[in-house]
Structures are given as C-alpha cells and as structure tokens.
Amino acid sequence: MADVPEHLLKRAAERRAALQAQQGGGDGEPPAGGDAGAPADDDPDKIPGRLLTGQAAAPAAAGTATAVATAPPIAAAGPAGHTQRLLTVVKAGSIQDVKASPTDKVHVWPHLLVVEFAASLAMTAFLLVFSTFVNAPLLGMANFNRTPNPSKAPWYFLGLQELLTMFHPMVAGVMIPGVGLAALAFAGYIDRNPSNKPEDRKFAIAIMTVFLMFWAVLVIIGSFFRGEGFNFIFPWRQGVHEIFDL
C-alpha cells in the first residue's frame, strides 16, 4: 500500500481531535461505534477506522448526542446509496502494466562485428588456399608490336563489352548502364519495406536475382565463348587455357 499523503493525515488528526472535544473524551480511547480492528485514534500516523468504514462515531454519553448529530457527516452517500469511503492513494506507477515488447535488433558489438570478423577470416583462408593451387589467368608481358586477339576487357567490364556486340555503342555504353545506375539510386525510395526477412522481400530479391543473373551470363559469355576476332566459339573445342593464352 502506498504512503498516505501528509495533508490527509493532517485532516484526519484534526477531525479526530474535534470529535474527541465534542465527546468530552480526551482519554484517547476509540469510540464505541468503531471497528474492533481499527487503529487507535491516538496514533497520528494512521487513519481512524471510522473514516475507512464510513461509520459515524457513537456518542460516549447521552449529553453529547445532540452535538454528534449536528456534526457534519463523515461520509457522503452516492447516487445509488453507496457510502464513499477513503481507502488509500495509489501511485500511478503501481498500477501500470508495463510489458517489454520483443525486438529483433541486436548490438553491433559484439553480435555483428564478431560474425563479420569470422566471415573475413574464412574468406581470407579460402583465397590463400585457392591461390596456392590455382594460378591467376594472367597474360604475358605487354608487347606493343603484338596486339592480343581478341582484346578483352577485365572480367568486371566484359558485360559491357559483350553488350557492344549486340547494341549500338550509344545504347550499350550509355543508355543501359545509365538506366541501371538510376534504378539503383532510386531503389531505396521505391521499395520502402523496412523488413529484412527474405519472406517479406520477395519482389526485391527477385529483381536483384534477375540483375545478377543477367550480368553473370554476359561475363561468362565474354570470358569463355569469345575467341579470335571476338567471335562466338564453344570453349570445349578450343579449350579454356587456349582462350586465355591468346
């Protein structure tokens, strides 16, 4: 139970002193009409039982009946005849039902950084082992007297070089890359779904998958299916090593 405010204790003490003065008591004994288990009236820290139960104090003597009858009522009756009683003052914090809502967010450290560090170590170890057994497909020293045939761009530009064999240079080198970059710039404003769960981002995942597959196919064709004169060939006829050694 919460603490009773000081102004209520003061009013209760003043009312108790007034009733004792009217009854001519003064000995501190509780009135006969009070509850048996109610606190004593001489305790300044507790509210008298008659105030909690809403019952008026019984007169101690016949001579004081008129004075008690003319005293203002302790409790007022409500619309339905219910007696309004002073129970207690409950603080707002004790009746608030506060429940922690579940969240799917974690801290950057250590949850995210530990996973990223472990992934970087695993990738570094894989590249170290892979590069030990497989040599990079590098050409020989550059010779300005002998132009390689075909002249291929690095693998990350082979998609654009492959587009040049299908479209006009203005379309393959400007329009298609420009539309792709503009779409990437506006992607964050078009797709405003805050969820990061794959089942809630099916459209975004489908668009990204189509883009990656489109670019991967162009790079694969430019790397393995283009021979001398940048003509289309089958790699199993000429061999992969011969393609890179041209």
Summary of the structure (lengths in Angstrom):
residues: 246
radius of gyration: 45.7
end to end distance: 90.8
largest distance: 135.8
contacts: 497
relative contact order: 0.06
helix: 53%
strand: 2%
